[in-house]
Amino acid sequence: IAGWSVFHFCRVFRKTTGTSAHQYLLEQRLQHAQRLLWANHNGAGKPMSMLDIALACGFQTPSHFSACFKRHTGQTPMQWQTAQRDAACGANGFSTG
């Protein structure tokens, strides 16, 4: 669309943003996954499986999604979701058991 080669676009993108286009896109996909995981545990909308979340965020398989998520956050998607729920319950004064 811009009339640039992929190489030129990637070079300009990195120079402008300080990160690669691939890293930027991966970050956006993982942030979207976090929003879906958060909504999932809050009961907002229809519950989604990890497969649904992985596919909705552009990952081909749940295992690739989980590996990227863990590399990014230090936790698996389920661990992250549980930690967010526990933090929210603790902040509201609720006991998690």
C-alpha positions in Angstrom: 0.0 0.0 0.0 2.8 2.4 0.9 4.9 1.4 -2.1 7.8 0.3 0.1 9.6 -3.0 0.1 9.1 -5.1 3.2 12.8 -4.5 4.1 12.4 -0.8 3.9 9.1 -0.8 5.9 10.7 -2.9 8.7 13.8 -0.6 8.8 11.7 2.6 9.0 9.3 1.0 11.5 12.2 0.0 13.8 13.8 3.4 13.5 10.5 5.2 14.3 9.2 3.0 17.1 12.4 1.5 18.6 11.0 -2.0 18.1 10.5 -4.4 15.2 7.2 -4.6 13.5 7.0 -8.3 14.5 7.6 -7.4 18.2 5.0 -4.7 18.1 2.4 -6.9 16.5 3.2 -9.7 19.0 2.8 -7.2 21.9 -0.6 -6.0 20.5 -1.8 -9.6 20.2 -0.7 -10.5 23.7 -2.4 -7.4 25.2 -5.6 -8.4 23.4 -5.2 -11.9 24.9 -4.9 -10.3 28.4 -8.1 -8.3 27.8 -9.9 -11.5 26.7 -8.6 -13.5 29.7 -9.6 -10.7 32.0 -13.1 -10.5 30.5 -13.4 -14.3 30.6 -12.8 -14.5 34.3 -15.1 -11.6 35.1 -18.0 -13.3 33.4 -18.3 -10.7 30.7 -19.9 -12.3 27.6 -19.7 -15.9 26.6 -16.8 -17.8 28.2 -14.0 -18.5 25.7 -11.7 -21.5 25.7 -7.9 -21.1 25.4 -8.3 -22.3 21.8 -10.8 -19.6 21.1 -8.6 -16.9 22.7 -5.5 -18.1 20.9 -7.3 -18.0 17.5 -8.9 -14.7 18.3 -5.5 -13.2 18.9 -3.9 -14.6 15.7 -2.1 -17.7 17.1 -2.3 -20.9 15.2 -2.3 -23.2 18.2 -2.9 -22.9 21.9 0.6 -24.2 22.7 2.2 -21.5 20.6 -0.1 -18.9 22.3 0.8 -20.3 25.7 4.6 -20.3 25.0 4.5 -16.7 23.7 2.3 -15.6 26.6 4.7 -17.2 29.2 7.7 -15.6 27.5 6.0 -12.2 27.7 4.5 -12.3 31.2 6.4 -15.0 33.0 3.2 -16.9 33.5 1.0 -19.3 31.5 -2.4 -17.8 30.5 -4.2 -19.7 33.2 -1.6 -18.6 35.9 -2.0 -15.0 34.7 -5.8 -15.2 34.8 -5.8 -16.8 38.3 -3.3 -14.1 39.6 -5.5 -11.4 38.2 -8.6 -12.9 39.8 -6.8 -13.3 43.1 -5.5 -9.7 43.0 -9.0 -8.4 42.2 -10.6 -10.4 45.0 -7.9 -9.3 47.5 -8.3 -5.6 46.5 -12.0 -5.9 47.1 -11.6 -7.6 50.5 -12.9 -10.9 49.3 -11.2 -14.1 50.5 -10.3 -16.6 47.8 -10.5 -19.5 50.2 
